[in-house]
Amino acid sequence: MVASSEVTVLASESNDDGAKLLAIFILGLGSLVCGLIPVYWTKQQSRPTLITVLLCFGAGVLLATALVHMLPEVRLLLPKYAEVIFCVGYFLIYAVDEFVHLCPSGGAGVSSAIGWGRLNCCSGESVSLINRSNSIAASHTEIENAEAPTDSGSDTPGPTGTFSLLLALCVHSLLEGLAIGVQNSSAKVLLLLGAVSAHKFVVAFCLGVEVSSHQLQHGGRRQSSIVQIVIFSLGSVCGIAIGMALDGLDDTFNRVVIPVLQAVAGGTLLYVTVSEVLPRERGKRKPGEVVGSWQLLAVIAGFIVMTFLSMAISEQ
């Protein structure tokens, strides 16, 4: 009887590990493919309206991810402090963003007083102004243009925008993978796999649109976008592997540390969405054009899609 019981336990553990390995494969490969689709898309610069609509759709997805998906999960375990810790994540990235803008760029004159995010978008205008005229009036105009907000500045994401977005999504993916890795039955593993895949692939596509758009605006290399998508794809994979390696997590870790990390990541997503992505895309509007209406509809559509997926997940 004892031997039979041991065999049953070993067979159950083997099935659990097989389900978790399947989850690693599906989440890793699926996120990678969905994230790389926008990166290898056709020339996006020839379709600026389509790209801004997709980015606004992604902003709606991220907004719902933070407020509808992540915040309620944190509130279940930390009902008194969920919103406070959530706001801590928001202000943390806000402070980092301001600190980066205050750091001198190493240039001389007016350029040294401009944050890193403003420097790149203004340098091209400065050079063109100098080439047009060497007069005192042109120099004065150059200084004014460098110090004043410009339309091109609104098209450029903040220096911490893409990094903060990638970091928050990676933390969220890691925690979701950890939740899968600590399950003790293959049925629970497969159930969580379906729930996580339902929204993770959508988020991966939106992240791919964001990083590829950033690459085109700054003339970066495609390899950089690929690396970011790979890092995001490895988030859930690493989480599942860590969960499998740990025989049993401490109750304090499950009820305190994980919700705190989840709340901070949610606040980070909220800041990137409302303070980076949406202001940048809305700055691309021009008087008399209907791009703003399409952007609004795209944000609402992304929010609705992610809200529907989150509610479907919570009902399972």
N, C-alpha and C positions, 0 to 999 in steps of 0.2 A: 504493500500500500504506500509506504514511504517512497519507494523508488518510483512508483507510478506518479505520485504527486510531484516529485522533483522533475520528472520528464515533462509533465504538463506545464510546470512553471517555466522550464527552459524553452519549451515550444512557444509559449505565450510571449516570452521576452524576445525570441527570435522574430516572431511576427511583428512585434512592436518596432523593433529595430528596422525591419524591412519596410514598414510603413513610413518610418522617419527618414530613411534613405530615399524613398520615393518622394517624400516632401522636399527634401534637399534638392533633388534633381528638378522637380517641377517648378519650384519657386525660383531656384537659381537660373535655370535656362529660360523660363517664361519671362522673368523680369529683365533678363539680358536682351532677349529678342524684342520685347515691347519697348525697351528704352533705346535700342539701336535703330529702330525703324525711322524715327525723325532725323537721326544723325545721318543716315544714308539716303535720306529723301532727295528728291530732285532739288534743283537750285531754289532755295527758299527766298533769296533776295528778289526774285522776279515776282513773288506773290506776297507783298508786305501785308495786305489786308488779311489774307488767309492766316498768316503767321501770328498777327496780333490777336485774331479771333481764337486761335488755338491756345495762345498764351493766356488769354482771359479765361478760356474754358479750364485750363490748368489751375488758374488762380481760384476759380470756384470750387474745383476739386480739393485743393489744399485748404481752403476756408472751411469746407464741410469736414475734411479730415481732422482738423484741429478742434472745431467746436462741436460737431455732431458725433464724431467717432472716438476721439481721444479723451476729451474732457469728461464725458459721462463715465468712461471706464475708470478714470482716476477718481471720480466722485464716489464710486462704489466702495473704494477702499479708504479714501481720505475725504470723507464728506465735509469736514470742517475747513480743510486747508486746500482743497483742490483748486479753487479759483485763485487763491493767493499764490500758490506755487506756479500755476499757469502764468500769472502775470510776472512772476520772477523771471521765467524764461523769456518773456517778451522784453522786459527791461534789460535783461542781460545782453541780448543781442543789440538792443538800442544803444547801450553804453559802449559795447565793442565797436559799433559802427561810428559813433561819435569820436571815440578815441583814435580810430584809424584816420578819420578826416582831420584831426588835430595834429597828427604826426607830420613833421616837415618832410617834403619829398626829396630834399637834397638839392633843389634848383636854386637859382638866384632870383632876386627881385620879387615880382608879384607871384611867379610860379611857385616859390617856396612857401607861400602862404595859402596855396590852394590844396585841398585834400586830394588824395590819390585818385578818387573817382572822378573829380572835376578836371584834373590835370590832363588826362589823356584826351578828353573830348574838346578841350580848349586849345591844345597845342597846335592843332591843324589850323584853326582860325588865326592864331597869332602869327604863324609863319606866313600865311597868305596875306595878312594885313601888312606885314613888314615888306614883303615882296612888291606889293602894290605901291607903297609909298614910304619914304624914309623921313617924311616931315614930322614935325612935332605933333600936328593934329592927328596923324595916323597913329602915333605912339600913344597919345592920350585915349584914342578910341579903342586901342588894343587893351589897355588897362581896364577900361570900363567894361568891355565885353568879357574879359576874363573874370571880373569880380561879380558881374551880374548873372542871374540864372539865364540859361539859353535853352532853346528847344532841343539842341543836340544833347544837352546835359540830361534832359528828361528821358532820352532814349537809352541812356547808359545806366545799367544797374549799379547799385552801390557796391563798394569794394567787398562788403561782407555778404551780399545778397546770395550769390550762387553757393558760396561755401556754407553759409548758415542753412540754406535749404538742403544741401546734400547731407550736412551733419545731422540735422533734425530727422530727415527721412531714414538715414542709416540707423540712428538710435531707435527709432520706432520699429524698423524692420528687425533689428537685433532683438528687441523685446518680444515681438510677435513670434520670431523663431524660437526664442527661449520658452515661450508658452507652449509651443508645439513639442519641443524637445523633452519637456518634463512630464508629458502625458504617459499614463501607465497602460493604455490600451490602444490597439490599432484603430478601433472605431472612433475614438476621440481624436486621434491624430488625423485621420482622414476628414473628419468633420471640420476641424480647425483649418486643415489644408484648403478645403473648399472655401471657407470663410475668408481666409487671408488672401488667397489667390484672386478672389472676386474684386477686391479693391487694389491690391498691390500692383497688378498689371496695368490698371488705369493710371495709378500714380507714376509708375515707371515710364509710361508713354508721355505723361505731362512733364516729367523731369527731363526726358530726352528732348522734348521741344524747347524747354528752357535753356539747357546747356548748349544745344546746337544753335539757338538764336544768339546766345551770348558769344559763341565762337565766331559767328558770321559778323556780328557788330564790331568785334575787336580784332578781327583778322587772325584769330588763333588757329591752332592746328586741330584737325579732326581727332588725332590721337588723344588729345586732352579730354575731349568729350567722351570718347570711348572709355578712358580710364575711370571717369566719374560714374558712368553707368555700371561698369564692372564693380566698382566699390559698393554702389547701392545694391547691386544684385547679390553681393556676398554678405549683406547684412543679415538676412533671414537664414542663410546657410550657416553662418558662424553661430547664430543664436541657437539653431537646432543642434549643432554639434556640441555647443557648450552644455545645453540641456541634457544631451545624451551622456556626456562625460560626468555630469554631476548626478550621483545616485539619488540624492534628495536635497532640495534647497531648504535653507533655514526659513522658518515661518516669518521672521522679521524681514528677511530679504524680500520675500514674496509680497508682504503686506505694506512695506514702507519704501524700500529702495527702488523697486520696479515702478510703483506709481509715481514717485517723485521724478524719476528720469523721464517717464512718459509725460508728465505735466510740463516739465521744462522743455521737452521736445515740441509739445503742442504750442507753447507760448512762442517758441522760435518760429514755427510755421506761421503763426498768426502775424508776427512782425514782418516776415518776409513777404507775406501775401498783401497785407494792407499798407505797408510802408515802402515796399520795394517794387513788386511786380505790378500791382494795380496803378500806382502813381506813374510809373514809367510808361505803361501802355496807354493810359489816358492822356499822357502828354503828347502822344502821336496824333491826336485828333486835330483837324483843321476846320475852320469855320465853313459851314455850308456842306460838309460831308456827313454821311450817315455812319461813318466808322464807329462813332461813339455808341450808337444804338446797337450795332452788331456786337460790340464789346460787352455791353450790358446784358444782352441776351445770352452771350457765351458764358459769362460769369454765372448767371442764373441756371443755365443748363448744366454746367459743371457741378454747381452746388446741389442741384436736384438729383443728378446721377449718383453722386457720392452719398447723399443723404439716403437715397433708396437702398443702395448697397449696404450702408451701415445699419439701417433698420432691419433689412433682411438677415444680416448677420446676427443682430441682437435677438432676433426671434427664434434662432436655431437652438 
